[in-house]
Amino acid sequence: MAHARLHGLEGWLPGLSRSADHGLLWTASAGLLAACGDRTARRAALRGLGSLLLASAAANVVAKSVAGRQRPVLDAVPLVRRLTRQPVTTSFPSGHAASAAAFATGLALESPALGAIAAPLAGAVMVSRVYVGAHYPSDVVAGAALGVSMAALTLRWWPRRPSGPASAAPPAVAAPALPRGEGLNVVVNSGSGSSLLPGSDATAEGRAAELRELLPAARILVCGADEELEKVMAEAAEGCRALGVCGGDGTVNLAAEVASGRGLPLAVFPGGTLNHFAVDLGCPSLRSTAEAVEAGSAAAVDLGQVLAAEGDRVFLNTFSLGVYPELVRVREELEPRLGKWPALLVALVRVLATAEPVPIEVSGRARQLWLLFAGNGSYDPPGFAPSHRSALDGGRLDIRVVDGSHPFARTRLVAAFLSGTLARSRVYRSVRLPALDLTDLHDVPRMSLDGESVEAPDRLRLRTGVRGLTVYRPEHPATP
């Protein structure tokens, strides 16, 4: 390799090699992928960066200190190809090769297409390390093998999301086909976060304009910041054949409560920041839901219910008690000053630093819980932190509990997560049930429904309303 002459590459390969120093090339690539608005690309970028961090630590901190191999002698390498600054660390294995292989493999695990695009660039970085005289070929081969292994290891902590949407049952009541949106009233919530879905307008007015273009006969109501969303939603449900909603998961939750109470089918147009329900349903864009409305294509989904003396509530996605509702409350306090994502980070640090388990009676047994999570439908993977939903029907709530009554529960939970043994940890339990009674909630101030923090009653019953809501869904649903 030292004597090789790759014409036209003498100036390009050294520059490419330098661009990959400290993972800068791959970090910039991940930033571009995250900014493109595609969910798969964002997941690929996150897995690629996580893989890179693991591989870099394994190669540069552990393996290099053990191997201790000296760098190649540069006598046979032409000056024009040598790096301006020669590396001072040991040679085996190549950290650049480990990082390149880890990032490309991480992308490929989420998106084979993105992995195929990154692979030639990663291969060029590996070749460049030998071509400039920084490594022996065996250093690069070992680094590449280490990088691929570290990327594969991320699956232990972060299982891949299936490529298809969650399953759902046939509708109990046929949803009417509404050509051009005739008979559909849609509420667009201007208070929802900016959508991260590709091709969507970030503003409520922009989304409303797009809906009017897609469904010109539909009635579109934009709920302004000074209007009461509940009142606008109730008005929209009058005199229509179907109710539509464009907003985040909290807005969709309210629309589901109104639609189910009035026996109306619901059309969910993604218009929030994360749009969990719309994505699980297979409606990744305004157009996909509009096409389902015009075709009358629909499905039935379970509806989570919170039964309490103070009044019943519903949830489409998740219910929780413990740390998470407090996290939501603090984030909402900080959000007007900091913005949503910075507020979430600050809230996370504050809450985890001071949080204590809360006393709850679960089905008559006293518990000290850090968190009780109830998912509407089946969340995957089982025995792990829930990351995606595989079914929107089935008549079961997916219950996950973090028990704080054990000694060093917080430390044991973190250790189990980092070691990938969460399913076997004594502080973590998961089960699927049709109903669950929670009593003696006097010391539990808040609960969370689909990401919205509300006051918790003294006692409640969780249950699932089997096929409780009819929703429009494309005949061939897809994920973004």
N, C-alpha and C positions, 0 to 999 in steps of 0.2 A: 504493500500500500504506500510505503514511503517513496518508492521509485515510480509509482503509477502517475500517469499524466491524463487527467480528465479535462480535456480541452474545453475552455469556456467556464469551468467551475472553480478555477483557482481563486477568484475573487468572491464568488457567491457562497461556497460552502463555509469558509471561515466566518463570514457574516452571519450565516444561518446558525452556526455553532454558538456564536456569541449571543445571538438573540434568545437562545434557550437557557442562558445563564440564569440561575435562581428561579427557573420555571416561568420567566417573564413571557415567553412566547405562548405557553399554554394558558397562563392566567389571562392574557389578553384575548386569546381565542375563546375561553370560557365566558368572558365578559360580553363578547359579541353574540355568542349563542344565547346568553341570558337576556340580552336586550332585544332579541328578535321577536319575543312575544309568544313563541311556540312552547307549549308545555313539555313536549318530549325533548326539545332542545335544551330547555332549562334543567330538566332532570339529568340529561346526559352531561351537561356542563358541571352540575353538582357532583355527579358520580366521578367524572373525570378529575376534578380538583381533589376530591377525597382520596381517590386512588393515587394521584400524584403525591399528596402529602405523606401517605403511608409508604410509598415506594422510596421517596426521597429520604425519609427518616431511616428506613431499613438499610438503604445503600450507603448513605453518607455518615450516619451516626454509628450503625452497628457493623455492617459488613466491612467497610474500609478500615476501621480500627482493628478488626480481627485479621484481615488478610495482610495488610501492610506492604503490598507490592509497589515497587518504585515505578515512576512514569517512564515511558520509552525514551531512549536517547534520540535527540532531534537531528543528529548529524546528516542523515539522509533525506530530511524533509526540507524542500526549498523554502527560502526565507519568505517568499510571497504567500505561502500557505500557512505559515506559523501564526499562532495567536499572539496578539500584542502583549497580553498578560498571560503568562503560563500558569496553569493551576498548581497550587502548592500542596494539595491533599494527595493521599495515596491513590493508586491507579485502579485497583480492583474492588468492586465492580464499577462500571461507569454510571455515575449518578444521572448524567444527561440521558443515557439510554434507558435507565429505569424510569425516569420521569416521563419520557416520550412514550414508551410502551404502555405505562400505566394510564396516561391520559387517553391515548388512542383506544385502548381496550375498554376503559370506563365509558367512553362514548359509544363504542360498539355494543356494550351490554344493554344500553338503553335504545340506541338507534343504529342498526347495522349500516345504514346509509352514511351517517355522520362518521362512523368508525372507518368506513372505506375511504372517505375523503381525507381523514386525518392520518391514515396509515402511511401513505407515501411521504408525507411531511415528516412523520416520526421516523421513518426509515432513513430519510435524507439526513436528519439530525444525527442518527446513529453512525451513518457512514462518515459524516463530517468529523466526528470525534477521532476516528482513525486517520482520516485524510490529513488533518492538521497536526497529527503527531501527539495528540493528548492521551490516546489509549491504544492498547493492544486490541486486536479483534476479539480475543477471548473476554476482555473486560466488557465490551459492548454486548456480546452474546449473553453473558451472565447478567448484566444489568437489564437487558430486555426480558429475560426469563423472570427476574425478580419483579419487574414492573407488571408483567402479565399476571403473576401470582397475587400481587397485592390488589390489583383490580378485581380479580375473582374473589378475593377474600372479603371485599366490601359487601358481597351478597349475604354474608353471614349476619351483618348488621342492618342492611338495607335491601330487602328482597325486591326483585323487579316487579313493576306494575304490569298486569296483563295488557295486551294491546287492544282488547275489546272492552266495551262498556259493561256495567253490571246487568245481570239478568233481571227480568220483570215478568209479571204474569199478564195474561190477556185481560183486557178491561172487563170489569163486571157489567158496566153500562157502556154501550157504544158511544164513542165521542163523535159528534156531528162533523162532517166535512164542511169547511167554511171557505168556499172560493173567495179569493181576494180579501179574506178576513171578515166577511159579512157576518155580523152577530158576535164578534169578538171585541171585548173591551180590555185594553192593556194599560196597566199602571207602570210608568217609568219613574223610578225613585232617583231624584237628583242627589240624594244624600248617600248613595252607595259609592263604594270605592271605584277607582278606575279599573276597567277590565284589562286583564293581562292576556286575553285570548287574541290570537292573530286576526288582523283585519277588522277589528272592532274600534269604534270611535270612543274616545276616553270620556266624552261629556254626555250628560243626559239628553241635551238637545240634539246632539249628533245621533245618538241611538234612536231617539224618537223620530228623527227625520228618516233614518234608514228603515225603521218599521213602517212608516207611512208609504215609503216607496215599495216595500215588499208586500204589504197588505193594505192597499189604498182604501178598502171599505171598512177597515177596523177603526174603532174609536180609541185614540191614544190620549191618555191623561198623564201629564208630567206633574209629579208631586214636588213642589218647590220646597226650599229650606224652611219657609215660614208656614207651611201647611202641615196638618196632622195626617200622617200616613194612614192610620187606621180609618179615618173618616173618608179619605180619598178612595181607599180600597173598598170600603162598604158601598160607596156611591157607584164605583165601577161594576160591582156585582149585581146591580139592579138592571133588569130588563135586557140581559144578554144571554147568549147561548153557551158562552164559554168565557172564563176569566183568564186574562194573561198578565204576566208580571215580568218586568225587566229590572233586575237589581241583584244585590248580593244574597247570600244564603239567609240572612236575617229577614230580608224583605220577602224572599220566597217562602219562608216559614209562615209569615203572616198571611200571605196569599193562600197558602195551603189550608190554613185554619178557616179562612173565609169560604174558599171553594168547597171544602168538605162539608162545612156546615150548611151550605145551600145546595148541595148536590150538583155542583158544576164541575165540568172538566177543567183542568188547569193547563195553560201553555206557559212554559218556563223559558224565557229568553235570557241568556247569560248577560249580566250587566254589572257584576260586582268584581271584586279583586280576584277571588279564587274560584267561585262558582262550582263548589263541590258537587251539589246535587245535579246541576245541568250537565256537568262532565260525566258523572256516573250514569246519568240517564242516556247519554249518547247524543246530546244537543250542544255541540261545541260552538255554535254560531247562531246569530239571529236568523240567518237564512235556513238553517237546518230545521229549526222549530217552525218557521213560517211554512215550509214545505209540508211538514207533518200536519199542521192545522188545515191547510188547503186539501190535503188528501184524506183527512179524518183518521190518520194513523195514530193509535194510542196504546197505552198499557196501564195496568193497575199496579200500584206500589203500596207497600205497607206504610202506615202512618203511626209514628211513635206518639204515645199519649202520656201526659202527666196528670193524674187525677188527684185533686186536693179539695178540701172544703172551701178554700178561698177562691176556687175557680179552676177549671181544667185548661190545660195548654197542650199544644202539639209540637212535635219536632220531626223534621224530615231527615236530618243527618244524625246529630249527636246530642246527648244530654250528659252533663257532668256536675259533680260536686267536688269541693276540695280546692286544690291549688289553682286549677284552670279558671274557675269563675272569678277568683280574686285577681288573677293575671289579666283577665278581660276588663275588670273594673278599673284597675290602675292604668291600663293602656288607654281606655276611653277618657280618663281624666287628663292624660298627657297628650293625647292625639291632637287637640286644637292648637297646641303650642309647638309640638315637635313633628307632626305628621305620623301616619300610621305605622310604618316600619321602624323608624327610630324609637317611637313610643313603645312598641312591642319589645324591643331589645332592652330599653331601660326598665320597663315593667318586669321583664323576665329576671333581671339581676336583682331587683328589689324584692320580688316575691320569694324567689328561691332562697335568698339570704335570711329571710325572717319567717318563712312559712312553718307552721306546725300542723300535725295531723288533727283532724276534727273527729269528735265522738259522734257516732251514728249507730242506730240499731238497724241491721239489715236482716229482714225476715225474722225479727225477734231476737237476734243475737247482737250484743254490744260489740262494736268495732271501733278502732282508731285508724282512720283512713287518710292517706295523703290525697288520694284521688279515687273517685268512682266514675267510670265512663260507661255509658250505655249507647251503643250504636243502633240505629234503626236499620235492620237488615244484617247481612253477613259481611263483616270486615275481615280483611286479610292483611298479613298472614296471621293465623291463629298462634297463640302463645308468644306474641310479640307485640310491639307497639303498633296499633292499627294504622296502616298507611293508605289503603284503598278498599273500595267496596266491591264485592263480587256478586252480590244479590240484593235486590230491592224488595224482594218478597220472601216468603218462607215462614212468616208468623213467629219470628224469634228476635229478641233483643240480644245484641252482642255485648256482654258485660265484661269489663276489664277493671280490676281492683288493685290498687297499690296499698298494702297493709302497713300502717305505721306503728303497730303494736310490738313488733319484733325489735330487739336491740340493734342499734346502728342501722335502722331500716333504710335511711337515705343513702348511706355509704354502700350498703349491700345492693341496693337497686342500681346505683351507678356502676358498681363492679360487675353485676350480672349483665347489664346492657353492653358494657365495653368488651366483655368476654364472650358475648353471644349466647349466654346461658339463661336469658330472661325467662324462658318457658319453664325452667326447672327451679327458679328462685322461689323461696318460701314467702317473699314479700309481694309476689305478683300472682294473681289468679285471673283466669278467664273462663267464662261459661256462657252458653246460649240458653236463654229462658224466655217463655212467653210473657212473664210478668215478674215483678219484684216489688216488695213492700219496704219502704224506708220510713222509719219512725224516729222519734226523739231527736229532731233536727233543731233543737233550741239554740245550739251553738254554731249552727251553719247559717251564715247570713245571706249567702248568694248561691244561685245555681245558674248554669249556663245552658241555653237552648240554641243550638245552631250558631254558636259563637256570640250570642247576645246574653249579657249578664242581667239577671232579674232576681228579685227577692225570693228566698226559699220559704216554703210553708213549714209548719211544725211537723207535718207528716204528709206522705204522698205515696201513691202507687204508680209504678211504671208499667205500662203494658203496650202491646202493639195492636193497632187496628188492622187486621188482615185485609189486604187489598182495599184500604180505606180511602184511597184517592186515585182518581183517573187522571192521567197526564198524557198530553200529546207527546209522541215519540216517533222519530223517523222509522220507516219500515226496515231500513238497514242502518241502525245507529252506529256512530263512529266516535272515536276519541280524537282530540286535537293533537 
